[in-house]
Amino acid sequence: MPPRQPLSVTIITLNAAQQIAACLASAAFADEIVVVDSGSVDDTVQIAQQHGARVLHQDWLGYGPQKQFAVEQAKHDWVLCVDADERVSEALRHSIEAALSEPQAHGFAMARCNKFLGRWLRHGEGYPDWSLRLFHRAHGRWSADPVHEKVELDGPAMRIQGDLLHESSEDLAAYLDKQNRYTTLAAEALYKRGKRVSVVQLMLSPLLRFLKFYVLRLGFLDGAAGLVHISIGCHNSLMKYAKLMALQQGRDA
């Protein structure tokens, strides 16, 4: 196999001391690791430095812009963007090494495996949750979306094998608080783009989401964790559109 292209791993952090060490250890095969911290008051920065990461400070810009800032600080054009509570599995590491030996695309998507209520989800919305995280920065950049940011690529992308393991340490209450913030941001983004919602859409969106992920994509095979996960997802659909409806009613009042 030819030598692979040099690789930078970028991570954005805020008070991630409980997760960052495992993340950094899984990314140690990269040629450099760049951590962009937005003001941690725990040991995040010290732990990252102890693992050999180059740590920079940047006040919070928003999810997409913060990740793009990190990409722009990297030394190498091929970048792998991971979150502090994610780990690169051994299988994924081998796939990345192989993909970068003779790149056949400008970006590569990987399956994200989510741990929820103590169980790795293997069906429904929780898996494979394809995420484009490895890309050549001359051909891709992070979107400026306030929530559910994504890499926008100007060329071909391919899927590679191996899981990006997402093992959040937050409890269910914290997860629900985060989902509430996300639905607010999503509703505001839709409103700014001029989107409107009807009562029919408000009613059908949660139902269709349940049928798609819990029934057709076998979310029921993930047991109680799968049921709770899709229930929260359906509630998110309802709340996103309910908040959008409230915004449009406020404007029309």
C-alpha positions in Angstrom: 0.0 0.0 0.0 1.4 3.4 -0.9 2.1 5.9 2.0 -1.0 7.7 3.0 -1.6 11.4 2.7 -0.8 13.3 5.9 -3.8 13.7 8.2 -4.9 16.3 10.7 -7.6 15.5 13.3 -9.6 18.5 14.5 -11.7 18.6 17.7 -13.7 21.4 19.2 -14.1 21.3 23.0 -15.8 22.9 25.9 -15.5 21.3 29.4 -14.8 17.9 27.9 -12.4 16.6 30.5 -14.4 13.4 31.0 -14.3 12.4 27.3 -11.3 14.0 25.6 -8.6 11.5 26.7 -10.3 8.5 25.0 -11.0 10.6 21.9 -7.4 11.7 21.6 -6.1 8.1 22.2 -8.2 6.8 19.3 -6.9 9.5 17.0 -3.2 9.1 17.9 -2.5 7.6 14.4 -2.9 11.1 12.8 0.0 13.3 11.9 -1.4 16.1 14.1 -4.3 16.7 16.4 -5.7 20.2 16.7 -8.0 21.0 19.6 -9.9 24.3 19.5 -11.3 25.1 22.9 -13.9 27.8 23.6 -13.2 28.4 27.2 -13.2 25.2 29.3 -12.9 25.7 33.1 -12.1 22.0 33.7 -8.9 20.1 32.7 -9.8 19.8 29.0 -6.9 21.9 27.8 -4.3 20.3 30.1 -5.4 16.8 29.1 -5.2 17.6 25.4 -1.8 19.1 25.8 -0.6 16.0 27.7 -1.7 13.9 24.7 0.4 16.0 22.3 -2.5 18.0 20.8 -1.9 21.5 19.6 -4.5 23.5 21.6 -5.9 26.9 20.4 -8.5 29.1 22.0 -11.4 30.5 20.0 -14.6 32.1 21.5 -17.7 30.3 20.4 -18.7 31.0 16.9 -21.5 28.4 16.5 -21.2 24.7 15.7 -20.4 24.9 11.9 -18.2 28.0 12.1 -16.3 26.7 15.1 -15.5 23.5 13.3 -14.5 25.3 10.1 -12.2 27.5 12.2 -10.5 24.3 13.5 -10.1 23.0 9.9 -8.4 26.2 8.8 -5.8 25.9 11.6 -4.7 22.4 10.5 -1.3 21.9 8.9 -2.5 19.3 6.4 -5.2 19.4 3.7 -6.8 16.1 4.7 -8.8 16.5 7.9 -10.8 14.2 10.1 -13.3 16.1 12.3 -14.4 14.3 15.4 -16.2 15.4 18.6 -14.8 15.0 22.0 -17.2 12.3 22.9 -16.5 10.2 19.8 -13.8 7.6 19.3 -12.2 6.2 16.1 -12.7 2.4 16.1 -9.8 0.2 15.0 -11.8 -0.9 11.9 -12.4 2.8 11.0 -8.7 3.7 11.5 -7.7 1.0 9.0 -10.3 2.2 6.5 -9.0 5.8 6.9 -5.4 4.7 6.4 -6.4 2.8 3.3 -8.6 5.6 1.9 -5.8 8.1 2.2 -3.2 5.9 0.6 -4.8 6.4 -2.8 -7.8 8.8 -2.3 -10.6 8.1 -4.8 -12.9 10.9 -3.6 -12.7 14.4 -2.0 -14.5 13.2 1.1 -15.4 10.0 3.0 -18.5 9.3 5.1 -18.4 6.9 8.0 -21.1 5.1 10.1 -21.6 6.8 13.4 -22.7 4.3 16.1 -24.5 5.9 19.0 -24.6 4.6 22.6 -27.9 5.5 24.3 -29.1 4.4 27.7 -26.2 2.1 28.0 -26.8 0.3 24.7 -25.1 0.6 21.3 -27.9 1.3 18.8 -27.6 -0.8 15.7 -30.9 0.1 14.0 -33.4 2.9 13.5 -32.1 6.5 13.6 -29.2 5.5 15.8 -27.3 3.5 13.1 -25.6 3.7 10.7 -26.1 7.5 10.9 -23.7 8.2 8.0 -21.5 11.3 8.6 -19.0 12.9 6.2 -16.1 13.7 8.5 -13.0 13.0 6.5 -12.3 15.4 3.6 -9.9 17.4 1.6 -10.3 21.0 2.8 -9.7 22.5 -0.6 -13.0 20.7 -1.7 -15.1 20.9 1.5 -16.1 23.1 4.4 -18.5 23.1 7.3 -21.8 24.7 6.8 -22.9 27.7 8.9 -26.1 26.0 10.0 -26.9 26.8 13.7 -27.7 23.1 14.3 -27.1 19.9 12.5 -24.1 21.4 10.7 -22.6 19.3 7.9 -19.6 19.2 5.5 -20.4 20.7 2.1 -18.3 19.0 -0.6 -17.8 20.2 -4.1 -16.8 16.8 -5.5 -17.4 13.1 -5.1 -17.7 11.4 -1.7 -17.5 7.7 -0.8 -18.4 5.6 2.2 -15.8 3.7 4.2 -16.1 0.8 6.6 -15.7 1.0 10.4 -17.7 2.8 13.1 -17.2 6.2 14.6 -18.2 5.5 18.2 -20.3 8.1 19.9 -20.3 7.6 23.6 -21.8 10.6 25.3 -21.5 10.9 29.1 -24.6 13.0 29.5 -27.6 11.7 31.4 -31.1 11.6 30.0 -32.1 14.9 31.5 -29.1 16.7 29.9 -29.8 14.9 26.6 -33.4 16.2 26.7 -32.2 19.7 27.5 -29.9 19.6 24.5 -32.7 18.4 22.2 -34.9 21.3 23.4 -32.1 23.8 22.4 -31.7 22.0 19.0 -35.4 22.2 18.2 -35.4 25.9 19.0 -32.4 26.6 16.8 -33.9 24.4 14.0 -37.2 26.3 14.1 -35.5 29.6 14.0 -33.4 28.6 11.0 -36.5 27.4 9.2 -38.3 30.6 10.0 -35.4 32.8 8.7 -35.5 30.8 5.4 -39.2 31.6 5.1 -40.5 28.1 5.8 -44.0 27.7 7.1 -45.7 24.7 8.7 -49.3 23.5 8.5 -51.3 21.6 11.1 -51.2 18.5 8.8 -47.4 18.6 8.7 -47.3 19.1 12.5 -49.4 16.0 12.9 -47.8 13.8 10.3 -44.1 14.5 10.8 -43.8 12.6 14.2 -45.9 9.7 12.9 -43.9 9.3 9.6 -40.6 9.5 11.5 -41.8 6.7 13.8 -42.8 4.5 11.0 -39.6 5.0 9.0 -37.1 4.5 11.8 -38.8 2.2 14.4 -40.7 0.0 11.9 -39.0 0.1 8.5 -35.5 0.5 9.8 -36.1 -2.0 12.6 -35.5 0.3 15.6 -37.6 -2.0 17.7 -34.7 -4.5 17.7 -32.8 -2.1 19.9 -35.1 -2.8 22.8 -36.1 -0.2 25.3 -33.3 2.1 24.4 -34.5 2.1 20.8 -38.0 2.9 21.8 -36.9 5.8 24.0 -34.6 7.1 21.3 -37.2 7.2 18.5 -39.8 8.6 21.0 -37.5 11.5 21.7 -36.9 11.9 17.9 -40.6 12.1 17.2 -41.1 14.6 20.0 -38.3 16.7 18.4 -40.2 16.7 15.1 -43.3 17.8 16.8 -41.5 20.5 18.9 -39.5 21.9 15.9 -42.7 22.5 13.9 -44.7 23.7 16.9 -42.0 26.3 17.6 -41.9 27.3 14.0 -45.7 27.7 14.1 -45.4 29.9 17.2 -42.9 32.0 15.4 -45.1 32.5 12.3 -48.1 33.2 14.5 -46.2 35.8 16.3 -45.2 37.5 13.1 -48.8 37.4 11.8 -50.3 38.7 15.0 
